[in-house]
């Protein structure tokens, strides 16, 4: 059987591409790294404090929203930087709005984490 001519499974290829995207954003975006590290710490703390499954699920959901928001923000910034390198004022508004969406997601996630973690500390 000739494996050299075998095309990669499209399903597997989509996972490989997704992994490359995550790796790129992690490597190149300071805020994404910060959010990822804080998220891991929060999840470890939640497990240590024996949070129940609903609390863990809620933490995973809000963490995912923050990380996805950060990745979408990065993708939009990369796109506009390529399409409009001279930074048209509308591009600034778009970037600011995306940064605002990440901020809202982050603050919400912090509030959820504080509520859950604080309950187990008292």
Secondary structure as UniProt FT lines:
FT   TURN            4..5
FT   HELIX           10..28
FT   HELIX           30..48
FT   TURN            49..50
FT   HELIX           53..83
FT   TURN            85..86
FT   HELIX           89..121
//
